[in-house]
């Protein structure tokens, strides 16, 4: 196998966060788990690389990518025109919706019910940008430390904000773990998440893209999705290639 060009031979240096974003990514007892890290390990296995994650403040993800010390940013990253100016995104490995979380006793059931209310969300995120389009809403940004989700949830419990917007995957878990909170409504945005590759490294971009396509086509990514995100249909099921039946494998 020919070695793919990375900033350090044999390794894939990944800009990420220790932010607990279950089921997408989390760190427990020093071990990084979730849909994204498991997929990263599979991709790296295909490429003969060892993944190395670097805990980075989220507002520094893209400036960090300009230092030449990292190969990719891979952590809950929606593909947006603004971010595409900093990195070259691969094809998406997931399509995700957004949701609004409220206290259990809140009457909020829809966007219309948020008029005049404060909606918190991760600063500079696509979630908060979406909330800013809701009529009559005051958005409250929270800086992207690795403790930001617990901080936002605590602000909601204390009434410092009236609602919290984030990725549906993350809020489903938060609502399941705390009966004082509930999901108010989903916004079916189907936002594509991709891997941001250092601009100019076309060889690495092509290699990751090829590995992703192979893992999707042979059903590996669908199985991984079912393991971590079982309540949502795998969005690329039509790309899975069925095995060709022959007399040998029919017998």
Secondary structure, 3 states (H helix, E strand, C coil): CCCCCCCCCCEEEEEECCCCECCCEEEECCEEECHHHHHHHHHHHHHCCEEEEEECCHHHHHHHCCCCCCCEECCCCECCHHHHCCEEECCCCEEEEEEEEEECCCCCCCHHHHCCCEEEEECCCHHHHHHCCCCCCEEEEECCCCCHHHHHHHHHHHCCCCEEEEEHHHHHHHHHHCCCEEEEEEEEEEEEECCEEECCCHHHHHHHHHHHHHHHHCCHHHHHHHHHCCCCCCCCHHHCCCCCCCHHHHC
